[in-house]
Amino acid sequence: MTEKFRPGLEGIIASETTISYLDVAAEQIVIRGYDLIELARTVTYVDVVGLLLDGTLPDSAQRSKLEAELAAEAELPDEIWPIVSFPAPHKEAMDILRTGISALAAFDEELGVRSPEANRRKALRLLAKVPNLVANGYRLQTGKAPIEPKKELSYSANFLYMLTGKLPDEREARAFDQSLIVYSEHEMPNSTFVARVIASTHSDLYGALTGAVASLKGTLHGGANEAVMYMLQEAKTPEGLEKLMKGKLAAKERIMGFGHRVYMKKMDPRALMMKEALAVLSEQRGSRELYEMCDLGERIMREEKGLYPNLDYYAAPVYYMLGIPIDLYTPIFMASRTVGIGAHVMEQHANNRLFRPRVLYSGPRGLRPTIQ
């Protein structure tokens, strides 16, 4: 019997997991039993790290221990900097991240150990080092001096500090922390699937994460947050945005930041979370123009196309108001998702089955070679 071909594996169940689930009907992203948005409103990113890697939310003592472990592993080997900072004409921030993660594998003595305990330690080491790699790899590539991590800051505040060179206040740190939470895990997007496929061969976490970075670099998966911000910069004003968007729609051009393979008829709940964060930052700075531009764009797309914002649409202006370089928006997405990838690789190794799908062949048959 011929199996039905599903382009893009649409609707195919690829894994059984206890990590996360997108319940679109209930408008809920389930993370180990918890609503992701409720987590973002009530706990910190480090709490979510504990939840994803250990299966339960940490108490205050466990949270402090996690923060200390992450701070202790934040430094990068000196040998990494020449690898990621070499001059090249076409190197992008995601290339720096991909190369850096791959190079870090050579410095991990537990690289080939696949036990749950070793995988957890590797996930924490990567989670600690990736913000340093994202922020300072980019700084070196753009001719700036690296910023040393501050161990006295929380994980998220330290990440934001290295990205901007400015100590964040409480509201800025909280908005950034919430963005990391809502980006942290999202069931089975392409990058997570890639990581699990790689891990299913008994490859290591570094290899799986390197593959995930390569996947996220693709414009059909990552990059929308950057594209959104460039569009907002081009528009300059709400009136300019309306003219720009309607012109793009008339020309049948795709507008980034709207629509999602899963959230087709409702707004991505993570986008609403970031919209609220944008409102808080706008109030803090005494300027609502960027917020009003985004709100107008949301209404235009809903009325004209029946499309709703995804997370990237509102994460972009939040990052912009925090002073983060636009080229780093997608690497930040990957940095926050490192913990989710780590959890999936741990789960894959713990109950593994090598991914080996088949194809629906539609080419010719019966051809015979001829001798010339």
N, C-alpha and C positions, 0 to 999 in steps of 0.2 A: 504494500500500500504506500502510495506517495504521500509524504508528509507535507502539510501546508507550509509554504515559505512565508515568513514574516519579516519584511525588510526592517532592519534596525533592531531585530529581535523584539519587536513591539508586542507587549503583553506576555512575553515568555518569562516564566519564573526560573531564575538562574541559580538562586541560593535560598536556603532556609536560614534565617538569622534571628537572633534575639537582640540585635543592636538597634535597629530603627525601622519605621514603617510610615509611609505617607498615606494617611487615611483622608482622601480628598473629600469624601462625602461628609465626614465629620469636621472638615476643615482643621485637621490636626496632624502635626508631625510628631510621631511617637518616638521617643528616645528612651529605650530600656524601660518602657512603661509610663514615662513622664511626657507631658506636653512640652515641646521645645520652647514655645513662646512663654509659657509659664515659668520655665527654667530661666529664660532670658530676663524675665521681670524680677526674679527672686533670688537667684544665685549668681556665682561668678563663673567665668570661663574655666578656671582651675577646678571648680566643683564639677563641671561637665567633663573635664578631662578625667577626673576620678571615676565618674559615673560610666564613661565609655570604656575605660581600660579595666576597671575593677568590678563593674556591674552594679555598684551602689553609690549613692551620694556620700561624699566624705563628711565626717563631723569636723568641728573646728580644729581639733588636733591633727587629724589626717590632712585637712586642707593646708595647714601650716607646714606639715612635712612635705607635701607635694610642692608647695611654693619653694621651699628650701632646696629640694632635689632639683627642681628646674633651674633655680638660680645658680646652683653649684655646677651645672653642666652647660651654662650659656656660652662659655668661651669656646672659640674655635681653634684647632691646631694652627700654628703659624704657617705650616706648609700649604694650607688651603688658600690663603690670600693671593699668592702668585697665580694659582690655578684659575681663580674666578676673576682676577683683575687684569689679565693680559688684554692688550688692545686688539680689537677686531672690528671691522667696519660694519658688521651687521648683527652684532650681539645685542640681544634684548634681555630685559630683567628676568624673564622666565628661563632663558638660556643659562643665565648665571645661576639661578636656583637649581635647575636640572643638573648642571655640571657639578655644582657644589655638593649636592646630596650624594651623587654618585661617588665623588672623591672622598667624602666622609666615611664611606664604607670601609676604606682601607685602614682606618684608624680605630675600628671597633673590634676588640678582641673576641667578642661574642658573635661576630658576623654570621658564622655558619651554624649557630646553635638555635634550634627552633622550639625550644621548650616555652611554655606560656610565660614563665618567669623571665627568661632571657628576652623574649619578644617584648614584654612589658618594659624592661629596662631600656631596650633599644628604642622603643617608641618614645619614652620620656627623654632620652638623650637627643633624639631627632627633634622632638617638640621644643626642647630647650635651645637647640642650636639654629633652627630654621629662621627665627626672627632676626638673629644676628646676621645670618647669611643674606636674608632678604634686604635688610636695611643697609648693612655695610658693604655688601657686594655691589649694590647700586651706587653707594657713595664713592667707592673707589673707582668704579667705571666712569663716573661723571666728574672725576678730579677732586673729590672732597676727602677730607680725612675721616677715618672711621670713628664712630662714637662707641666708647666702652659701655657695656651694660652696667646698670646700677643695681647691685644685689639688694639694696634696701627697698627698691620699688616692687610693686606687685608684678606678676608676669605681664599682664596687659599694659599696665602703665609703662613698664620698661620697654616693651615692644614699641609703643607709640613714641616714647622719648627717643629711641634710636632712629625711628623713621623721620622725625621732625627736628631733632636737636633741641627741643623745648620741653621742659617739665610740664606735663599736663595737669590741669586742675581736676577736681573730683568729677565734674560733669563730663569733661572731655574723656577722661579715663573710662568712665562708666559707659558712655556711648560707644567707644571703641571696643570695650569688653563685650557689650551686647552684640556688636557686629561679629565678633569672633565666635560667640555662642551660636548665632543663627547660621553661620557658614560652616560650623564644625562637623555636621553629619547630615546626610540627606538620602539615606537608603542606598540606591544603586544607580547613581549617575555614571556616565561613561568612565570617568577617572577611577572611581571605586571599583567598577567592573574590571577595568584594565589591571588594577592592583591585585584583585582576587585571582584573575587568570594567571598573572605572573607568579603569585604566591602558590598557586595550585601545582606548579612544577617543583615545589620545594625550594624555590628561589628565596632570597632573603628580603627583609623589610626595606632595605635601602634600594634594592632593585625594583621592588614593587612601587615604592614611592617615586622613584625616578620615572618609571613608566606613567604613573598618575600625573606627574608634572607635564610630561610630554603631551598627554591627553588633554589636560586643562588648557594648554597653550592654544589648542585649536579654537578658532573663532566660533564654532558651533557649540562650544561648551563653556569656555572662559572668554574673558575680554570684553564682555558686554558692559561691565561697570566702567571701564575706560572709555568705551565708545559713547556711553551715555554722557559722561562728563565733557567729552569733546563737543558733543552736540549742544549741551547747555552753554558751553563757552562760545560756540559759534553764534548761538541765538542771542545771547547777551541780556535780553529782556523777555518778559512774558509775551509781549506782542511779537517779538522776533521769533520766539519759539513756536507760536501758533502759525506764523507764516512759513517757517521752516518745515514743521511737521506736516502741514497740509500740502506743501509742495512735494515732499517726499511721498506722501500717500497718493497724490495725483500721478506721480511718476512710477508708482508701484514699487518704491524702494522700501526695503525692510528698515524698521525703526527698532534699534536695540533697546533692551530693557523691558520688553513687553512680550507676553506669551510664554508658555512653558509646556513641555511635553506632558507634564502631569497636571498642572494647574491651567486647565483650558477654559473653564467657565467661571472661575472664582479667583479673587486676588490671592496671590501668594501671601500667606500669613506672616512670613518673614519680612516681606516688603512693608507691611503695615507697621511692624515693629520698628523698622528703620525710618519710616515716615515720622513716627512719634519722636525718635531720637533727633531727627532733623529739625523738628519743631522746637525741641528743647534747646538745641545749639543756636537756632535762629533767634530765639528769645534772649539767650545769653549775650549774643553779639549785637542785638538791637537792629537786626536787618532781616526782613522776611521775604525779600525779593526772590532768592533762590528757592525757598520753600514754595512760594506762590507760582513760580515757573513750573516746578515739578508737579504741583497739584493741577495746574492747567493742562500740562501734557497728559497727565493721567485721565482727565476728563475728556480730552480730545480723542484719545485712543479708545476709550470706552464707548463714546458716542459714534465715532466713525467706523471702528473695526470690531467692536465688542471684545477687545483685548484688555487684559489687566496687567498691572506692573508685576514684574518678578523682583526678587531680592536685589539684583544689581541696580535697578532703576533708582532706588532710594539709598542704597549703600554708597553709590558714587558721590552724591552731594554731601553726605555725612563725612566721607573721607576728605573731600575737598575743603570743607569747613574746618577740619582738624589739621589742615596744612600738609597733608600727605601728597607726595608727588604722584601724578596720575599714572605713570608707568609702573607703579608698585601696587595698584589696586588688585590685579589678578594674582601676583605673588602673595599678597596678604590673604586672599581667598585660599590659596594652597596651604599657606602656613597654618591657618585656622583648621583646615580640613585634615592636617597631618594626624591629629588624634583620631579622627574617624577612620582614616586609612589604616592606622595602626591597629585599631580595634578589629577591623575587617580581616587584616592579615593574620592576627592572632586567632580569630575564629576559623579562618580557612585552614590554617596549619593544625588546629586542634581537631578538625573533622574534615579531612581533605578528600577531595575527589578531583583528579586532573580534568580540567576543561578540555573537551575534544569534540566540538560540534561537527556535523556533516554539512553537505551543501545540496542544493537542488541544481543539478547539472542541466544547462540549457545549450551546450555546445554541440558540435557535430559528432557523429559516430561513424565507424566503418571506413574511415579514410585509409588508403594504402600508400606507403612510400614508393616513389619511383626513382630509378637510378638514372642519373644524368650522364 
